[in-house]
Amino acid sequence: MQGYYRVPPTTREDIQILRRHVEEFKSGALSPTKFRGFRVPLGIYEQRQENTFMMRVRVPGGGITPSQLRELSKLARTYDLKPHITTRQDLQLQNVLVDDLVPIYQELYKIGLTCKGGGGNTVRNITACPHAGVCPDEKFNVLPHTIGLTEYLIQFPSSYNLPRKFKIAFSGCSEDCALATVNDLGFIAKSQNGRDGFSVYAAGGMGAKSRVAQKLSDFVPADEIGYIAEAVKRLFDRYGDRKHKHQARLRFVLERFGFQKFKELYEEELKAVRQEAPIILEIRETEEKPPEGSSLSQVGTADNGSMDNNGYSSWKNLQASKQKQSPFYSVKIPVPLGDIEPGKLEKIADLVEKVGEKALRTTHTQDFLIRWVKEEDLPALYHELKELGIADTGNLNINYLVCCKGAATCKLGMCLSQGLSAALADTLDRANIFLSGLPDIDVRINGCPNACGHHPIGTIGLHGGSRRVNGRIAPYYNVLLGGLVEEGKTQLSKPFGYVSAKNIPLLLRDFLGLYLEAKDNYSSFLEFSDQKGEALLKELIHQYEITPSYEENPEYYFDWSSNEEFSLAGRGPGECGAGVLDMIEADLAEAAASYKNFEGTKESDHLYKAVVSASKSLLVARGLDPQSDQEALDQFDKNFIESGWVSQKYRPLIKAALVYNQGRKEELKENVEFVEGLVNRLKSLYESMDSNLQFQITPEEKIKDEGESEENVQSLDLRGVPCPVNYVKAKVVLEDLKIGDLLELLLDEGEPISNVPPSLENDGQEILNIRKENGYYFLKVRKKV
């Protein structure tokens, strides 16, 4: 079956290797770590549920045929899978069992699709504006170039062994619907002297330290983009930081060298690429022409006369847009949060087939777009979509939210972002605030800082995290405001503070209500935000930031759509480290916010909270979990000031905090000059940490010599110690051991034995033995790195 792009024939070899690795993994001959190293570049991710996987299907530019869509729906029904549309126009198949990986991969290959490059350190799915070829404002159709560059890059092994992921996007005009200005490499269509070409942007991206891309070229001819892409890829391959995962994206290369040096390195690579064999992409037309006929008008015509005219008019105004080819329309089919049932997927395929084989696109907002619908066929299409329950007329806010899968399936997710989305949509529905009538507001929600939900570019963005409240961990979201994507104007949203997950719907209900009251006085939501909205949001965050104690209201310690108390350990093995980083970020954010509150109020309680939060922040990286403020301050003094990582000059500040609750409050204010420096020092230590939680910057003072262990076997009783603290304690002991030494651990049932062994194995350590003894587990580890 032929789709939009040609799958490399080497995929057949990949399938055979996958078959062998699956069998070795099932038999125990292949470790989970090695299996992960092979499967992730093939687009296979493990979900939180043990031995359950997600397969991410590559859909360049969102182009997928109704025949392929129908086959995907059959696969979903056969293997009991959940289809999902991503913000990169991919299609995910979720809940795949290990025994079904190979059969599904084979079936995808048969229908002209592949998951290869759907994950890992690879060239990811290349995106394009879903209106490419029909947009009235485009310079030219960029989809053929998207397909051509895809087919060129995915054939080379070098595209699957990069320092980190590498994302490319094509936009047809400066509106930048494909988000080229926030990708690793972006192309925006231009015309110069009658010749088609592109402006080129590089080193953008979203996630940790998001960055707007910088312009490499004002114009390059369209037939040279293969050289451009290969040169930037090689630059990334050569200079990307493979050692430090969190500093490995292309944008960090630019930050390390500066733009001028980055551009010089790019030009060197480009020169070398040009001197090699010519790079000629195969640019094929994608049938952007009126279909010969449509059978839509034959559907539901008997009922058109009695159709709800108000509903139809609202639907047409919201979902149908004129193409540059009159009298055709493109019609958005909303897919709430990107999740769709296999049955509806097949019926959508049937509908699209009545229009044409090349009429469908997936979008960056996790929806479908049917193009080439004649105006006279719109009533029939509305009738069919209404029968399916997906003829959106603007009364359901869930259709206007962009959201990642979050902790429901993703092993990196911290919060249940889809649960929050449902709660937020319901709250706005009941308040009669409809996002369908506010087209310049773009709400994007993510379950962690990694930005699969694109929160850094939302006019309103939310990303999940956690905060420690009275000794318990609770789900929180950072609230961001002011994102915009447009060539020459792209800007990232600004963070304004963390609010309990349970208060987010009320916060946004109130904020949007204030906007609606003032809306007529502003030309846009962003103008409102700049002139008045930011101040209003700060006031609301201050109002909603207080979280009651567990005894007062335990609901705040449960995430949306969850019946279990919130936990940083995650629901799947091997994710302890993610929880550690989130705890550190939460405490550092709390310290900075409290100090800022002190500056505004001069209330010493804020100052005390800043010092305690700062002191707690990095203790988890030393395997410590203080149960009181006093204990946290004592442990910080011993592990960071005595050890030399933090200067002795901060000791009076810590001592003043220790006696604060004894009525000696003035002593803390006498040392206020040291608070900001302490917080900044701890931030620097955190930012320098490698994947083993070790600091990579110089101590402020000489580190105390604690001697070396002479024994080659260490024992550690971690019974009663929760995740992720148990994992970190084990890491700290291993750091002091020599290569080849042994560590014997005692662990509880449940999350501890599920999480700690694979987490240590992911670090490169060797698991020698696991056995159950009297209700707990004995674990033997050999230090390998």
N, C-alpha and C positions, 0 to 999 in steps of 0.2 A: 504494500500500500504506500503510495507516494504522498508525502505531506509537503510542507513548505521547504524543509531542508533535508539534505541527504546525510544519513547516519553513516559514520566511517565503517568500512567493512571489518576493521580491527575489533569492533564491538563483539563479534562472534568469539574471538579469542578471549576477550574480557569475560564473557559469559562462562566459558569453559574453566577459566581460572577461578571465577566466583564459585562455580559448582564445587571445585576441589577444596577451596577454602571453607566453604560452608560445612562440608563433611568433616574437615579437620577440626573446625571450631566445635562442632557438635560432639566429636569424639574426645575433645580435650587436648588434641595434638597441637592446636593453634591457640595461643593465648588471646583473650579478648582485646588486648592492646594491639597485637599484630593484625588481628582480623579487622579492627577499626581502621588501622592504617591503610588497608587495602580497600575496604568498602566505602569509606567516606568520599574519596575522589570519584567514586562511581555514583555518587548521589544518594547513598544509603546511610541514614542516621538512625541511631538507636533512640527510641523514645524513653520516657520515664518508666514505662512498664517493662519489666525484665524480658529480654529476648523478643521485643516487639520493635518494629522498625518503621521509618518513614522513607519513601522513595520519592525524590524530587525530579519530576520529568521536565526536561529542557524544552521550552517553547519560545524560540527566538522571535522577538517582536510581538509576541502574543498570538502568532499565527498558527491556528490549529483547524483542521478540517472537521466537518460534522461526522465523517466516517471514523476518524480517529477518536473523536469524542464519544461516539457510540461504543466503540471497542473498549475505551477506558471505563465506561459505565458498566459494561459486561464484566470486566476484570474486577471492578469494585464489588459487584454483586457476588461473583464467583468466590472471591477470597474474603468477603466481608470487610471491605475497606471503606475509608471515609475520604472522599475527594476534597481538595482544598485549593483555592487560587491564592497565590502569593503576591506580594507587592513588587516582585520582579517578573511578573507575568508567567511564572512557572505553574505547573499543576502538581500538587503533592498527592500521593496515595499513602494514607496513614493506616496504622494498625496492621502492618505486614508481619506475618510470622516468619521465623527464620527458614522454615521449610519451603516457604512460598517465594523467597527472593529470586531464585533462579527461574522458575516458571514464569513469573511476572516479567522479569527482565527479557526473557525470550519473546514473550508476547508483544512487549513494547517494541522490540527490534523488528518484528514482523509487520507492525503497522507504521513504521517509519519514525519511531521516537526513541529517545535514549535518556537515561538519567546521568550519563557520564559528564562530569563537570558540574553536577548539581550541588556539590559540597566540597569541603576541604580547601586546600591551597591551590585553587585552579582558576582558569578563565571561566567565570560563571555565565549564566544565561545572558545573552546580549539583548537589551530591551530597546523598544522603539515606541513612538507615539501610536496608540491603538487606532488613531484616525489617519495614519499614514496612507497616502494615496487618495483620500477623499476629503481632506481638510481644506476649507477655502483659503486658509492663511498660509499653507505650507509653500516652501520654495519648490520642492519636488518630492516625490515619493521616496522615503529613506528605507523602506522595508527591504527592497532588493539588496541594498548595501549591508543591511543588518544580517540577512541570510548569507550573503557572500562572505562576509568577514567571519561569521560563525563557522561556515564550512572550511574556511582556511585554517582557523586557529585550532579547532577541535581535532584535527588530524595529527597534531604533533605531541609527542610525549612531554615536551617542555611546557606545555600548557597545563600540565597536571602536577607539577612539582615546583610551585612558586613559593616565595616566603609566606604569603597569605593569599586570601581570595583577591581576585582581580576582576572588577566590574566595569562594563562598557555600556554606553547608552547612545542612541541616535534620536535627535529631535528634528522635526521638519521646519521649525521656525523658532523665533526668539522667545516665544511663550514657554518653550522648554518643557513640554508635557512629559517627556521621557526622563527628565531630571538629569540631563547631561552635565549640568554644572555642580552636581554633588556625587559624581561617580569618579572612579579611578581614571577613566578615560571617557571623554564625552565629545560627540560630534554634533554640531548644529548646522543644518542646511543653509547654504548661502548661494548667491548667484553673482558672478563677477565677469563682466564683459561677455555676457551670454554663455558662460560656462558654469556648470554645476560644480559645487564644492562644499567645503565645510569650514567653519571655525572650530578650533580644537582646544579642549580644556583637559587638564590633567591634575591628578593628586587631590581630588575631592573625595568625600565619603562621609558616611554617618556611623555613629557608634561611639566608642571611647574617643574623646577629643575629635568630634566631628569637624569637618573642614569644607569650605567652599573651594571648588577647583579653580585653578588659575589658568589663564589663557596662554596656550603655547603658540598658536598661530591664528592670525585673523582670517586667513583663507588658504586652504590646500585643495587642489583639484580632486574631484571624487575618485579618480582612478589611482590616487596615491595613498588612500587610507590604509591599505595593507602594509605599506612601509611604515606608516606612522604607528600603527598598532603593534607591529613586531618590534619596533625600536623602543617603545615605552615598556613593552613586556620584558625585553632584555635588560633595560635599565633597572626595572623592578627586581628581576631575577638576580642581577649582579649586586645591587646595593641594598636590597631589603634585609631587614634584621631578622634572620632565622632563629637567633638565640632567644630573643625576647618576644614572645608571641604577641603581647599587648602593644608592642612598638613596631610591628612588622608591616603594616599596610603602607601603600605607596605614599600616602600623605606624610608619614613620618620620615620618609627619605627626603622629601622636599623640605621639611622643617629642619632636618639635620644639616643639609647643605645650604639652605637658602635658595630662593627661586632662581637667581642668576646662575649659580653653579649647577643647579638641577637642570636648567635649560641647556647649559653647555654640555652636560653629560648626555642629555637626550640627543643633541645635535651630533655628538660623536657616535652614538649608537645608530642614529639614522643614516649617517654617512657610511658606516660599515655595512648596514643592511642593503643600502642601494648598490654597493659594490659587489654584492653577491648576486645570485640568480634573480631575475625579475619576479615580482610578486603581482600576479594578475588574478584578481578575484573574478569569479564567475557571477556576473550580475544578470539575474533572470527576472523577467517581468512577473509580477505576482497577480496578474489578471485583474488589475484595477480598471475594470471596464463594465458597463452595464451588462447584467446577465441576460441571456437570450430570452428567458421567460421565468415567471414565478407562479407557483400554484397556491400562494398564500391567499389570494383573493377568493379561492374556492373553499376556504376554510371558514366556518362560522358565519357565513353571509346571511343565513336565515335568521340569525339572532341580532344582526347589526341594528335593525330598526328599533329593537327594544333595549338596546345597550344604554347603560348609564352615561348620558352625554357629559355630565359634569365630571364624572370619573375619567372618561376618555380625554376630555379637554385638558384636565390637570395632568394626566399621564403624558399626553403629547407634548405639552409645554415643558415638562420636567425632563423627560427621557429621550425625546426625539430631537435630532439636530440636522439641519440641512447640510447636505454634501455639496461640494463644488460642482458636482454633476447633477443638474436638475433633471427630473423631479425626485431625486432619490434622497433618502434619509438614513442616518445611522441611529440606532436605538440601543440605549443602555438597558441591560437586564441586571438588576441588582442581585448580588449574591451576598446576603448578610454575613459579614465578617469573613467572607471567602469560603464558607462551608456550604456544600451542596449535596443533597441526597443523590445516590446513583440513579434513581428513577427519574428525577427531574433533569439530571444531566442528559439522559437518553432522550427525553422529550424535547429538550432544547436542541439537541442534535437533529431531531426530526424536523423541527421548525426551521432551523438554519438551512437544512438541505433543500427546503422548498424555495429558498432564496438563491442559493448558489454554493458551490463547494469551497469557495474562497471568501466567504462573507463574514467569518467570525474572528474576533480577537478577544484575548484576555486583556485586562487593564491593570494599571498600577494601583487602582483602588479596589482590587480584588473582585471585579465584576466581569460580566461578558458584554461585548458590543457586537450587535448584528448590523452590518452595513448593507447597502444596496437594497433597501426596502423602498418600494414605490410609495408615493404619498397615498395613492388610492388603496394600498394594501395595509396601511397603518391600522384602520379599524379592525381588520381581521386578525392582525398580530396582537392587538390589545385584547381581543376576545380570547385568544389562545393563552396568552400570558395570565389573564384573569382567571381562567380555568385552572391554571397551574398554581395560582396563589402568589404570583410574582409580578403582577402588573402594578408597580409602585406608583401611588398617586401623591406621595409626599407626607403621609400621616404617620409614618413609622421611622423614628430616628435611627433605628438599628441599621437601616440601609445607607446611612450617610456617615458611618464611622469606619475608620481604617484601623485594623487591629491585628497583631500577631497572635499565634496560638498560645503563647505564654506557657506557664507551668503545667497546663493540662497535658501537654505531650512533650514539650521541648525540655531537654536536660539542662539548658542554660537559663531557662525562664525562672524568675523568682516569684512573680505574682500571677494570679489567674486573670490575665488581662481580658479574656473574653467574658468572664463573669462580671468584671467591672463594666465592660461595654454594655452588656445587657441591662445592668442596674442603672447606668447613666441614661441609656435610651428610654427606659421605662419612666425614670424621673422626669426627663424632658417632655415625654409624651403627655404625662399627667399634668404638667405645668403649661401645656399648650405652647411650648417653644419648639418650633420645627426647623431643623437645619436645612430642610429642602427649600425654605424661603430665605436662607442666609447663605447664598452661594460663595461668598467671600470668606466663609469660616470653614476651616478644614481641621477636624479633630482627629488626631492620630495617637494611638495608644499602644504601648509596648510593655511587656512583662518584665523587662530588664533593661539595662542601658545599651544593649547591642543594636537596637534600632531597626529590627526587621519590620516593625510597624511604622518606621519613618517619623518618629516623634520629633527629631530635630528640625524638620521643615514644616511641621504643622503650624497653622496660625494659633492653634492650641495643641500642645503636645503633652503627653503624660508618659513617664516611664517608671516602672515598678522598682521597688527596693524594699528596705526594711529599716526599722528603727528599734532601738532598745528602750522599753518603757517600764520603769520599775522592775527591772530584772527580767522582763519577758520581751520576746521579739514579736513585733506586730508588722503587718503589711502596710506599706506606705507608697505614695507616688510623688515624684517630683513634678511640679507643674511648670510648664514652659509656655511662652507666649511670643508671637511675632515672627514666625517662620514665613518665608516667601521664596518661590522659585520662579525666576525669569532671567533670561540672559542679561547680564549687566546689573541686575538688581537682587540676585539671590542673596538671602541672608538667613542665618540660623536663628531659631527661636532661643529666647533667653530664659534660663531657669529662675524661678522665683521662690522656691522652697518646697519642702516635703509636707504632705498632708496625709493623714490616715486614709487608707483605701475606702473605709466606710463613709468618710465625709466628702469624697470627691464628687459624687453626684449632686449633693446639696450645694457644694461650692460652685460648680459650673452652672447649676440652675440659677443661683443668685447672680453670678457674674454675667451670664447671657441675658438675664432679665434686666440688669442695669444697662447693658448695651442696647437692648430693644427700646428702653425708655429714652436713650440719648441718640439713637441711630440716625434720626433725621438731621442732626447737626454735623454729621461727618460724611465725607465722601466714600469712606471704606472702613472696614473693621480695623485694618492696620493703622489708619489715621486715628481712630478712636483709641486704639491701644497705646499709640505713642503719646497722645495728648492727655488722656485721662484714664484709660484702661489699666495701665500698669499700676498706678497708685491705688485704684479700686481693688485690683487683684491682691496687692500686698495687704490691704486691710482685711479682705476676706480670708486670706491665708492665716493671718494672725488670729482671726475669729475662729477658724476651724482647725488650727494646728494642735490644740490641746486634746490629748487622748485620755479618756478616763482610765482608772486602774482596772485591772482584771476583775476585782471584786465588785466594782461599780457597774461595769458593763463588759462582760466577756466577749461580746460580739466583735469588738474592735480587734480581737486577737485571732479571729477567723477570717480568712479571705472570702471574697464574694464567690458564691456557688460552691463553697467547701464546707464539709461537716467535720473537718479535722482542724485542730489548733495549728496555726501557722508555724512552719518550721523552715529554717534555712538549710537543713540537711538535704532537702529535696526528696523526691519520691523514687529516685533511681540510683543505682550504684555509681560510684566514681565521681560524684559531684560535690564532695566536701569542700574542695578548694574554692568553688564559686561562692559558697556561703561565707567563707572567710573574707574574701574581698568585699562582699556586700556589707558585712558587719563593720569593716574598717571604714568604708566610705560613709556609712550612716553616722558613725561616731564623729568623724572629722567634719562632716556637714553640720552636725549638731553643735560642735565646738565653735565653728565659724559663725553660725547663726546666733548662738548665745552671746558671743563677744560683740557682735553687731548690735544686738538688743541692749547690751550694757552701755555701749557708746551712746545710744539714743536715750536711755532712761537713767543711767548712772546707778541702777539698782544692783547691789552687790550679789543678789541671788543669781542673776544672769552670769556674772563673772565666775562665781563658784561652779555653775553648771558647765561653763566653757572649759575650765581647768579639768574637771572630772571627766568630761566627754573626751577631751584630748588625751588624758592619761589612759583611758580605757581603750582607745582606738587600736593601738598596735599590740596590745597584750595578747590578743587571739593568735597573732603570728608567732608567739612564743609558747603557745599551748596553754595559756592561762585564761581562766573564766571567773573573774572576781564576782563575789556575791554581794558586795557592798561598796559604797564610795570609798570608805576607809581602806578596804582591801585593795581596791584598784590603785589608789594613790601610793600605798606601800609597795605594791608589785611594780608599779612604774618606776619608782625611785630605785629599786634594786636592779631591775632588768634593763633600764635604759640610761639612767643617770650614772649609777655605779659602773655600768659596763662601758660607758664612754660614748654611746651612740647619741646621747643628748648632753649638752654642756652642763657642768656643775653650777653655772650661773642661774639655772632654773630651779635649783633645790629650795631656795627660800620661798618661791612661789608654791611649790608642792607642800612644804611644811605649813605655809599659811592656810592652804586649803584643808590640811589635816585638822587644824584647830578651829576651822570656820564654825562648825556646829557646836563649839564650846563657848560661843558668845564672843569670840575674838574676831569679829568681822572686819575691823579696820585694817588688820594686817594684810588681808588679801588685796585691798585697794592700794596699799602701800607698794605692792609688787605688780601693779597693773601693767607697767611698761614692758613686762616680760611675756604677757599672755600671747600677743600676736606673733612674737618670735617663736614661741613654743609651738603654736599651731602650724606655722609655716615650716618649721623643722620637721615635724611629724609628717606633714604632707610630702616633703621632699623624700623622706625615708620610704614612705608608702609608694611613691611614684617610681622609686629606684628598685623596688622588689622584683626579683625574677620569679620564674614559675615555681621555684622551690621555697618561696617566701623569704629569700635571703636578700639583705640590703646590698646594693651595688655602688654605694657612695662611701666616701671616707668618714670614719667616726669623727665626732667633734673633739674627742679627747681619747687618749690611749685606752684601748679595751683591756679590762682586767684579765689577767691570765688565770684561767680556771683549771689549768692542768689537763691532762689527757687520761682517758680510761685505759687501764692496763689489761682489762678483761676483754675477751673476744666474744662474750655472750652477755647481753643485757636483758633484763626482764622488766616489764611494765604492766601493771595492773590497771586496766582502763574500765573495769566494771563500774557502772554507775555514771560514767562520763559520757555526755551526749555528743552527737555530731554537731558541728564539725570540730569541736574541741579535741575529741579523742584522736582524730586524724592528725591534727596539728601537733599534739603532744608526741605522737609517734615520730613525726617528721623531725621534731627538735632533737629527740634522742638519736635518731639515725644520722643527723648532721655531725654528731660528735664521734661516731663510729668510723672505723677504718673500712676500706673496701674489703669485702669478704666476711666482716663480722656479722654476728647473728643478733636478732632482736626477737624476743619471745613476748607476745602480747596476750592479755586476757580481755575478751570483748563480750558484751551482752548480745542477746538475740535481737532480731529486727534490724533497724537501720544501721547500728554499729557494724555487725558482721557483713551486712550487704554493701555498705559504703566504703569502709576502711581498706579491705584488701584490694579491690580494683583501683582505688585512689592511689595507694602506694605503688601498685603495679604500673599505673599510668605515669608515675614519677620515674620509672625505670628500675625499681627495686624488684627482687625476685621472691615470690611467694613459694615457700618450701612445703608448708604443711598447714592444713586447717582441720581441726577435729573438735567435736562437741564433747564437753565434759561437765556433767552435773548442772545442766541448764545454762551454761555459758560456753564460750568458744576459745580454744587455744589456737593462736596463729604464730607461725614461725616465718621470719623474714630474713633474707640475706641482703646486706647492703651491696648494691652493684654500681651506684653512681654517687 
